[in-house]
Amino acid sequence: MEKGLQRVAFKMKLIKGFETEYQKRHDEIWPSLQELLKDSGISEYSIFLEQETGNLFGFLKIENPIKIDELPSFPVMQDWWKFMGDIMETNPDNSPVSIPLKEVFYLI
């Protein structure tokens, strides 16, 4: 792993029947959101879908995990959450319900 990067994993939930729409929206992710994520030190960001359950598994690398906590302060992040809110389980502030996952194994 690159020096100074930490791995972060989490799960979210997609509403059944919106698999294709979820993929489409991410295929067309806004350049301004990509820029924010990269400027926050995020790299190698992947989201995987478990089709049978709608569970989404997210994985990313970040220089400083505290930067993730700052993302909600950016209007583009708020707009993205609103845009995605109709197809995912969300919190009252429109953010996706996101459950951190504990790393239990890592092979270099």
QUINOR-V490727 format. One line per field, one symbol per residue. ss: DSSP state (h for helix, s for strand, l for the rest). psi: psi as a letter, one per 20 degrees, with the letter a starting at -180 (. if undefined). burial: 1 if it has 24 or more other C-alpha atoms within 12 Angstrom, else 0. A space follows every 10 residues. Layout:
# QUINOR-V490727
ss = ???
psi = ???
burial = ???
This chain:
# QUINOR-V490727
ss = lllllsssss ssssllllhh hhhhhhhlll hhhhhhhhhl lsssssssss llllssssss sslllhhhhh hhhlhhhhhh hhhhlllsls lllllsllss llllllll
psi = qqpiqqppqr qrpqppijgg gggghhhkqp hhgggggghi jprloqpqpo ghijppoqpr qqgohhhhii hiiphhgghg gghihijqpr rhjiqqopoq pppiqpp.
burial = 0000011111 1111100010 0100000000 0010011001 1110001110 0001111111 1110000100 1100001001 1001101110 0000111000 00000000
